């Protein structure tokens, strides 16, 4: 009898252990870790709205919101690369479509193709195909674009311009005239926050589009434009001129700080991607009433593209739940939930325009008609090595003002990393 009791207890103990083990596995499976750098105003709120939508659809799956602060992902990208190389990937992560995705993670064999999912969900033809192609490699798709940002955007404080009798400029010459007039009036003409380097590089890339034109700019990446083209030197001259009118403490500020200067009336203009539009709305401003916008002067007809995407890493701990996340962001409802808050437009073509403010509907129209040009600093146009080298060149150039040296550095960097 004693032996039978011991056997029964042993069996019950084994069953209990198996139950606990199974429960732990189930608990582990019922989560999904999403990695991003969306911590700023507008972007954080947009991500939270997307997570809330996911929770409504999949209430049994806990979203682990893994964010790393740092403008344009400067800190997050380093953390992500360490995790990916170390075999500890999140379930899905934010990555810019284009070279940043393909060169860093696809060609190195770290991503699963998701072409079959796009076909299974019937959404492949719902996206702008140029944007979707930025997530492709050798006939397969590796991530889903959740949005489209415009980085050649300029925002301005309407009250500051009106008080100083300044009209929104139409080209680079009238832009410089407006900056000079504001400077004489004691207003910071152009807000800049480049403690993370990339915002200055972003200003420069928009000037490259202005001087080279969209086709010439695109030619830098497909071999049709030489790196010693005189228009590149011209862009450096324009950049040097604009830097006369930025706030002296620019190197100590973030892009949010610079955008806030415009909001508080301390500065008139801010050249920034339209994530700044989302931020201005979180600060309480109404588009078209409190602030205006325009393409960076000289870039009308060009749309400098930044697209945030999410894919499926090889070795993701919870791949089925990652696919659920991807299905949400690929959906019309997901994109129409996220983008109006983020300050971006959807990558899908069937958006409900009634959900978008006047700036975003204007941007949709431009996106449909302008020539698309990929951003350098946000990882779409060029390899990572070139981006780092160009940002270093531009930030050094702000200090030295040596146009010829910066031009030589650009050519050397292009030859080393792009050609």
C-alpha positions as MATLAB code, in Angstrom:
seq = 'XXXXXXXXXXXXXXXXXXXXXXXXXXXXXXXXXXXXXXXXXXXXXXXXXXXXXXXXXXXXXXXXXXXXXXXXXXXXXXXXXXXXXXXXXXXXXXXXXXXXXXXXXXXXXXXXXXXXXXXXXXXXXXXXXXXXXXXXXXXXXXXXXXXXXXXXXXXXXXXXXXXXXXXXXXXXXXXXXXXXXXXXXXXXXXXXXXXXXXXXXXXXXXXXXXXXXXXXXXXXXXXXXXXXXXXXXXXXXXXXXXXXXXXXXXXXXXXXXXXXXXXXXXXXXXXXXXXXXXXXXXXXXXXXXXXXXXXXXXXXXXXXXXXXXXXXXXXXXXXXXXXXXXXXXXXXXXXXXXXXXXXXXXXXXXXXXXXXXXXXXXXXXXXXXXXXXXXXXXXXXXXXXXXXXXXXXXXXXXXXXXXXXXXXXXXXXXXXXXX';
ca = [
       0.000    0.000    0.000;
       2.820    2.399    0.920;
       4.510    1.648   -2.406;
       1.287    2.427   -4.292;
       0.885    5.738   -2.442;
       4.455    6.709   -3.274;
       3.884    5.801   -6.914;
       0.680    7.872   -6.980;
       2.462   10.843   -5.433;
       5.266   10.513   -7.954;
       2.814   10.446  -10.842;
       0.954   13.471   -9.461;
       4.265   15.314   -9.048;
       5.266   14.558  -12.636;
       1.856   15.693  -13.895;
       2.142   18.879  -11.858;
       5.620   19.585  -13.228;
       4.439   18.958  -16.767;
       1.494   21.315  -16.188;
       3.750   24.053  -14.839;
       6.173   23.549  -17.716;
       3.368   23.658  -20.279;
       1.913   26.738  -18.642;
       5.292   28.479  -18.774;
       5.683   27.666  -22.460;
       2.138   28.888  -23.134;
       2.819   32.069  -21.206;
       6.031   32.619  -23.090;
       4.296   32.001  -26.424;
       1.553   34.507  -25.631;
       3.741   37.570  -25.979;
       5.425   39.473  -28.763;
       8.395   41.813  -28.394;
       8.289   44.850  -30.693;
      11.519   46.850  -30.920;
      11.558   50.512  -32.038;
      12.904   53.974  -31.280;
       9.483   55.611  -31.138;
       9.709   57.482  -27.856;
       9.184   61.118  -28.939;
       6.031   63.185  -29.166;
       3.620   61.949  -31.835;
       5.539   58.760  -32.563;
       5.064   57.289  -29.084;
       1.353   58.083  -29.171;
       1.048   56.533  -32.619;
       2.790   53.344  -31.513;
       0.581   53.097  -28.418;
      -2.528   53.418  -30.601;
      -1.231   50.617  -32.820;
      -0.553   48.419  -29.784;
      -4.057   49.135  -28.482;
      -5.495   48.015  -31.814;
      -3.385   44.847  -31.642;
      -4.627   44.169  -28.096;
      -8.236   44.448  -29.269;
      -7.606   41.897  -32.003;
      -5.381   39.578  -29.953;
      -6.253   40.116  -26.270;
      -4.329   37.011  -25.147;
      -1.004   38.232  -26.557;
       1.010   40.627  -24.441;
       2.985   43.231  -26.387;
       6.454   43.841  -24.980;
       7.088   47.407  -26.111;
      10.881   47.509  -26.350;
      11.905   51.074  -27.211;
      15.306   52.735  -27.163;
      15.346   56.549  -27.218;
      17.463   58.494  -29.683;
      16.475   60.560  -32.725;
      16.249   58.584  -36.005;
      17.174   55.469  -34.050;
      20.804   56.441  -33.532;
      20.968   54.516  -30.243;
      18.399   51.852  -31.045;
      20.162   50.710  -34.211;
      23.334   49.947  -32.267;
      21.397   47.975  -29.641;
      19.459   46.122  -32.325;
      22.557   45.144  -34.274;
      24.160   43.763  -31.109;
      21.074   41.679  -30.401;
      20.745   40.400  -33.952;
      24.398   39.445  -34.300;
      24.289   37.878  -30.837;
      21.357   35.620  -31.731;
      18.882   37.432  -29.465;
      16.437   39.055  -31.903;
      13.152   40.681  -30.941;
      10.040   39.261  -32.569;
       9.827   42.220  -34.937;
      11.657   45.517  -35.188;
      11.438   48.935  -36.802;
      13.842   49.372  -39.714;
      13.957   51.834  -42.595;
      13.181   50.316  -45.965;
      16.014   50.326  -48.484;
      19.708   49.917  -47.785;
      19.303   49.908  -43.996;
      17.099   46.816  -44.151;
      18.653   45.020  -47.109;
      22.369   45.637  -46.567;
      22.331   45.181  -42.822;
      19.901   42.337  -42.218;
      18.685   40.690  -45.430;
      21.938   40.121  -47.319;
      23.492   38.864  -44.079;
      20.796   36.182  -43.761;
      19.101   37.451  -40.597;
      15.534   37.878  -41.944;
      12.761   35.548  -43.024;
      11.024   36.347  -46.339;
       7.362   37.290  -45.868;
       6.223   37.259  -49.502;
       3.889   34.361  -48.739;
       2.198   36.294  -45.934;
       1.517   39.278  -48.192;
      -0.065   36.936  -50.726;
      -1.999   34.993  -48.088;
      -3.459   38.206  -46.668;
      -4.236   39.567  -50.140;
      -2.473   42.878  -49.485;
       0.493   42.825  -51.848;
      -1.232   45.040  -54.418;
      -2.631   47.375  -51.746;
       0.724   49.111  -51.218;
       2.519   51.714  -53.266;
       4.790   49.422  -55.220;
       7.834   51.729  -55.170;
       7.686   51.760  -51.385;
       7.086   48.027  -51.145;
      10.078   47.393  -53.413;
      12.298   49.115  -50.835;
      11.662   46.016  -48.698;
      12.550   43.507  -51.407;
      15.654   41.532  -52.314;
      16.100   39.015  -55.122;
      12.369   38.636  -55.690;
      11.318   38.244  -52.052;
       9.814   40.761  -49.603;
      11.287   40.999  -46.128;
       9.301   43.690  -44.302;
       6.029   45.586  -44.366;
       6.023   49.394  -44.688;
       3.778   50.902  -42.045;
       4.138   54.504  -43.234;
       5.712   57.037  -45.561;
       7.448   60.137  -44.244;
       8.630   63.147  -46.202;
      11.991   64.392  -45.007;
      12.283   67.444  -47.302;
       9.671   69.351  -45.316;
       9.873   72.821  -43.786;
       7.553   73.928  -40.988;
       7.075   77.505  -39.852;
       5.372   79.549  -37.159;
       2.663   81.495  -38.979;
       2.418   84.177  -36.298;
       6.170   84.855  -36.318;
       6.197   85.229  -40.102;
       3.154   87.526  -40.042;
       4.591   89.732  -37.283;
       7.764   90.217  -39.324;
       6.043   90.634  -42.704;
       7.748   87.564  -44.121;
       6.078   85.559  -46.862;
       6.714   81.804  -47.147;
       9.617   81.519  -49.597;
       9.319   79.862  -52.993;
      12.976   79.105  -53.780;
      16.393   79.123  -52.115;
      17.053   82.780  -52.945;
      13.810   83.984  -51.340;
      14.404   81.596  -48.432;
      17.779   83.207  -47.704;
      16.181   86.662  -47.999;
      13.511   85.649  -45.466;
      16.124   84.256  -43.066;
      18.157   87.455  -43.294;
      15.091   89.609  -42.585;
      14.181   87.534  -39.540;
      17.761   87.670  -38.322;
      17.718   91.464  -38.473;
      14.483   91.441  -36.467;
      16.132   89.446  -33.677;
      14.293   86.182  -34.335;
      16.136   82.872  -34.717;
      15.472   82.304  -38.427;
      16.087   78.549  -38.664;
      15.874   76.123  -35.741;
      18.330   73.221  -35.734;
      18.986   70.501  -33.169;
      21.809   68.266  -34.341;
      23.259   66.760  -31.200;
      22.724   63.400  -32.959;
      24.355   64.722  -36.194;
      21.702   63.433  -38.608;
      19.459   66.555  -38.631;
      22.276   68.595  -40.201;
      22.908   65.789  -42.666;
      19.204   65.791  -43.482;
      19.276   69.507  -44.304;
      22.215   68.850  -46.616;
      20.561   65.943  -48.424;
      17.540   68.108  -49.217;
      19.888   70.706  -50.709;
      21.455   67.966  -52.833;
      17.973   67.289  -54.216;
      17.529   71.027  -54.835;
      20.787   71.450  -56.793;
      21.012   68.093  -58.570;
      17.296   67.705  -59.202;
      15.534   64.451  -58.326;
      16.941   62.470  -61.248;
      20.481   63.698  -60.647;
      20.177   62.913  -56.960;
      18.875   59.415  -57.654;
      21.775   59.019  -60.066;
      24.224   59.181  -57.164;
      22.967   55.755  -56.090;
      22.514   54.065  -59.462;
      25.796   55.165  -61.041;
      24.426   57.816  -63.388;
      25.672   60.867  -61.433;
      29.344   61.408  -60.620;
      30.334   62.343  -57.081;
      32.326   65.316  -58.402;
      29.270   66.902  -60.039;
      29.507   70.703  -59.491;
      25.915   70.722  -58.194;
      27.146   68.875  -55.083;
      29.586   71.670  -54.341;
      26.743   74.146  -54.935;
      24.663   72.315  -52.318;
      27.516   72.714  -49.830;
      27.612   76.463  -50.527;
      23.866   76.734  -49.892;
      24.261   74.710  -46.703;
      26.996   77.045  -45.459;
      24.736   80.027  -46.162;
      21.833   78.520  -44.204;
      24.036   77.698  -41.220;
      24.558   81.443  -40.677;
      20.964   81.609  -39.512;
      20.629   78.688  -37.078;
      20.542   78.908  -33.285;
      23.993   78.966  -31.668;
      23.196   76.072  -29.322;
      22.129   73.720  -32.135;
      24.735   71.059  -31.311;
      23.291   70.677  -27.796;
      19.675   70.195  -28.942;
      17.607   67.319  -30.309;
      15.229   67.578  -33.255;
      12.348   67.820  -30.770;
      14.027   70.781  -29.058;
      14.394   72.553  -32.395;
      10.769   71.860  -33.317;
       9.683   73.170  -29.929;
      11.550   76.431  -30.611;
       9.208   77.007  -33.548;
       6.204   76.119  -31.394;
       7.230   78.577  -28.682;
       7.880   81.417  -31.127;
      11.623   81.404  -30.520;
      12.331   80.466  -34.137;
      10.553   80.876  -37.452;
      11.468   77.867  -39.604;
      12.470   74.249  -39.062;
      13.660   71.892  -41.800;
      12.622   68.501  -40.503;
      10.887   65.331  -41.605;
       7.167   65.384  -41.065;
       7.393   63.434  -37.836;
       7.744   67.036  -36.596;
       4.149   67.573  -37.708;
       3.033   64.812  -35.371;
       5.052   66.378  -32.574;
       3.606   69.850  -33.162;
       0.112   68.376  -32.868;
       0.973   66.753  -29.526;
       2.103   70.209  -28.372;
      -1.403   71.474  -29.093;
      -1.013   73.119  -32.483;
      -3.504   72.859  -35.339;
      -2.109   72.375  -38.859;
      -2.838   75.328  -41.121;
      -3.856   77.567  -38.222;
      -0.808   77.709  -35.974;
       1.835   76.408  -38.357;
       2.378   76.205  -42.077;
       4.504   73.957  -44.249;
       6.198   73.666  -47.613;
       8.817   71.495  -49.295;
      12.364   72.639  -48.592;
      12.752   75.566  -51.014;
      14.197   74.355  -54.290;
      12.840   70.805  -53.884;
       9.293   71.324  -55.142;
       8.250   68.329  -57.225;
      10.560   66.007  -55.288;
       9.539   63.812  -52.381;
      12.404   62.606  -50.177;
      11.105   59.301  -48.869;
      11.548   57.686  -45.470;
       9.570   54.523  -44.745;
       9.426   52.652  -41.453;
       8.959   48.911  -41.850;
       8.679   45.787  -39.711;
       9.756   42.270  -40.643;
      10.301   38.799  -39.204;
      13.832   38.041  -37.936;
      15.202   34.517  -38.147;
      15.132   33.025  -34.665;
      12.303   35.242  -33.425;
      11.145   33.759  -30.078;
       7.454   34.112  -30.958;
       7.188   33.966  -34.756;
       3.441   33.264  -34.895;
       2.701   36.285  -32.747;
       5.135   38.342  -34.824;
       3.050   37.422  -37.879;
      -0.051   38.679  -36.057;
       1.753   42.004  -35.489;
       2.717   42.185  -39.161;
      -0.866   41.480  -40.200;
      -2.095   44.380  -38.074;
       0.385   46.882  -39.498;
      -0.324   45.659  -43.034;
      -4.044   46.279  -42.591;
      -5.906   49.398  -43.680;
      -7.206   49.861  -40.131;
      -3.697   49.574  -38.700;
      -2.253   52.149  -41.062;
      -5.183   54.537  -40.598;
      -4.842   54.204  -36.814;
      -1.108   54.866  -36.678;
      -0.301   57.444  -39.338;
      -2.658   60.344  -38.523;
      -1.071   60.473  -35.057;
       2.514   59.860  -36.170;
       2.501   62.653  -38.758;
       3.006   60.317  -41.708;
       0.952   58.984  -44.578;
       0.072   55.327  -45.121;
       2.053   53.074  -47.431;
      -1.242   51.518  -48.512;
      -3.144   53.154  -51.369;
      -6.666   52.754  -49.942;
      -6.416   55.063  -46.923;
      -9.480   56.795  -45.520;
      -8.514   60.412  -46.233;
     -11.164   61.698  -43.831;
      -8.935   60.555  -40.959;
      -6.007   62.765  -42.041;
      -5.364   66.450  -41.377;
      -4.725   69.099  -44.083;
      -0.948   68.672  -43.982;
      -1.176   64.912  -44.452;
      -3.738   65.087  -47.266;
      -1.491   67.633  -49.028;
       1.387   65.213  -48.580;
      -0.655   62.348  -50.033;
      -1.262   64.440  -53.144;
       2.433   65.312  -53.472;
       3.419   61.691  -52.924;
       1.160   60.640  -55.784;
       2.614   63.217  -58.195;
       6.227   64.020  -57.192;
       9.427   62.198  -58.107;
      10.448   59.962  -55.198;
      14.003   60.215  -53.896;
      15.301   58.005  -51.060;
      16.752   59.600  -47.938;
      20.452   59.170  -47.239;
      20.516   59.821  -43.505;
      17.507   57.602  -42.821;
      19.077   54.581  -44.432;
      17.209   54.234  -47.719;
      19.651   55.530  -50.342;
      23.144   54.516  -49.275;
      25.082   52.030  -47.135;
      25.568   52.642  -43.430;
      29.251   53.480  -43.856;
      28.460   56.319  -46.242;
      25.763   57.713  -43.945;
      28.157   57.874  -40.981;
      30.922   59.400  -43.091;
      28.623   62.012  -44.644;
      27.159   63.047  -41.296;
      30.699   63.433  -39.917;
      31.705   65.489  -42.961;
      28.718   67.809  -42.651;
      29.078   68.337  -38.919;
      32.776   69.115  -39.346;
      31.899   71.432  -42.227;
      29.608   73.467  -39.953;
      32.682   74.265  -37.853;
      35.297   74.760  -40.585;
      33.224   76.258  -43.382;
      35.713   74.741  -45.846;
      33.584   74.008  -48.924;
      36.373   72.463  -50.986;
      37.432   70.093  -48.207;
      33.864   68.975  -47.624;
      33.444   68.418  -51.379;
      36.583   66.284  -51.475;
      35.394   64.282  -48.460;
      32.029   63.653  -50.112;
      33.730   62.284  -53.221;
      36.092   60.072  -51.201;
      33.215   58.713  -49.099;
      31.129   58.033  -52.199;
      33.999   56.186  -53.865;
      34.651   54.079  -50.755;
      31.106   53.122  -49.812;
      28.821   53.568  -52.826;
      30.678   52.905  -56.077;
];
